[in-house]
Amino acid sequence: MRSEQFQQKLKDGVLIFDGGFGTELYRRNFFVNTSYDDLCLTSPEVVSAIHQSYVDAGAEVLTTNTYNANSASLQQFGIADRAEKINHAAVAVARKAAAGKPEILIAGSIGPSKAVHLPAVSDQVRFLNEGGADILIFESISSLEELRTALSAAECSQAAYVTSFVLNAEAELADGSTFAEAKELLLAAGNAPAAIGLNCGNGPETTLEALEKIVHQTEFSIIVQPGSGVPKSVDNRFMQMTTPEYFTTYSMRYLNLGARGLGGCCGITPEHISDMVRSLKPLAASAKKMMPAVEVKEAERLPEIPLAERSSFGEKLASGKFVKLIEMTPPRGFDLSGTVEKAKICAKAGIDAINIPDGPRASCRISQIITAIEIQEKAGIETIVHCCARDRNLISLQSMILGCMAKNLRNILFITGDPPKLGDYPFSSGVFDVDSIGMVKLQKRLNCGVDVGGQPLGNDVQTAMVSGVGADPNAIDMSREYRRLEEKVASGAEFIITQPVFDPPTLLKFLREVRKNFGIPVIAGVWPFASYRNALFMKNEVPGVIVPDWIMSAMEKAGDKEAQREEGIRIARQILAEISGEINGVATSAPFGNVNTALSLFE
């Protein structure tokens, strides 16, 4: 049965749902005095075109245009007697859009209703079943009364069904009841749902907060479909923040928390779904590979060169010296003269190394290797080269590391990497042959003179690299973060650089755990904001970064842009002062390439 296929897909990986339907109809000039459900009969070509746009975007579940297609709701338009035809037509139109793609499932949409309308909702369930819907979704449930209505109507359903809730940030329904109370009703139902969902609400951020609270309270698979939310005020302008990339960023967080189905609701368009699919599918695939190790045959290994002898940075780590790093992003073009000049300024100021990202945010920039070579040879300062698993297979990773050794680039930070955003590069794809844990193991082998295939590099030939890894003290699932960090350290990681941290208590708690369990140097990410808008971007659009409300308030009240920059520096200094006694160094960033702002942190 197709219902069983649905449940199996939720277990096997992430299942992609479509986005909003009513907003798509509105964009096509059907105004709100129209029965959108009746368009399945009167304008099926328009409804079909919307479904087709979601198919093209990569949706694996199409939701029928039947949110209000019960006789009680249709009565206001005087077409209650058309409920059966509308539901049958809606399934047929969706099925037609999925023609030739038998893997696509059709979900019958049922909006929330009160107990008095139970007969009408029960009829709609029957109509959707008769029409051939694979599953049913009772959407936007915001009260226990609406949940009871849905559960009662679902008792006669032949198909698997989902109950999807609108929860606030505290995981409460609009009637004030808690998710725990809703769960009791779900567990008591004779015909329990195949999954539960979160949909609509006040946007991706609120939905994330609700998901954090319920994910450990239930054994049901969870489907997350946030709406675009209300516009936010920025510089006295109201802006809709939920761009496709913003939506994808939050979808990554839902996936990492354990969501099994992802899609959107009101205001989420095919463009949003397309960006999400192209970014998350490689990430989900890499997670399924379960890549904790590089398993190869054993060969005789050389003893590693001592950490202090591998590089100047390694010597500072070994001796316990407090290190200062500045991150400089490679330029989009190929002129590195400006980057080299900024590195010279950093060298003169006593910075220990330049941190160079590898295609940050999956963007296309000049090679971090070439950038590092230019900086080391022309600016006279060591570099820490990031190596991202996203873009290279095992053979290429090994070649890159050997090339770094040949050019005296001795310090590497291994990261799994963001999935491709693909905004300007629609044919790009992620490789993810191995994750950061596997890369550290690979480097450990090379440091002992053995390659990934188990072959010696040569007689007494070995690399002398200093291996670092990233860590996220703000991770939503800290147990997973600590578990992965334990594997990284066991694999050979020799230092940690954290994501930017703007909440000292969060970092200090993380540091206590690292000191107790792992005992390797931790370099904290402390970044000065360049402006309020910069802070807003970091808060909303950079995965793994949490900006407390007190910082946002201080940045917003600072005044003009120069005053905001000064406030950003002041806040960064305050954070550094609170944590400096607990860390082995600090890694800051040059916002918008301004190294003087970064250097001001150390003044």
Secondary structure, 3 states (H helix, E strand, C coil): CHHHHHHHHHHHCCEEECCCCHHHHHHCCCCCCCCCCCHHHHCHHHHHHHHHHHHHHCCCEEECCCCCCCHHHHHHHCCHHHHHHHHHHHHHHHHHHCCCCCCCEEEEEECCCCHHHHHHHHHHHHHHHHHCCCEEEEEEECCHHHHHHHHHHHCCCCCEEEEEECCCCCCECCCCCEHHHHHHHHHHCCCCCCEEEEEECCCHHHHHHHHHHHCCCCCCEEEEEECCCCCEEECCEEECCCCHHHHHHHHHHHHHHCCCEECCCCCCCHHHHHHHHHHHHHHHHHHHHCCCCCCCCCCCCCCCCCHHHHCHHHHHHHHCCCEEEEECCCCCCCCCHHHHHHHHHHHHCCCCEEEECCCHHHCCCCCHHHHHHHHHHHHCCEEEEEEEHHHCCHHHHHHHHHHHHHCCCCEEEEECCCCCCCCCCCCCCCCCCCCHHHHHHHHHHHHCCECCCCCECCCCCCCCCEEEEEECCCCCCHHHHHHHHHHHHHHCCCEEEEEECCCHHHHHHHHHHHHHHCCCCEEEECCCCCCHHHHHHHHHHCCCCCCCHHHHHHHHCCCCHHHHHHHHHHHHHHHHHHHHHHCCEEEEECHHHCHHHHHHHHC
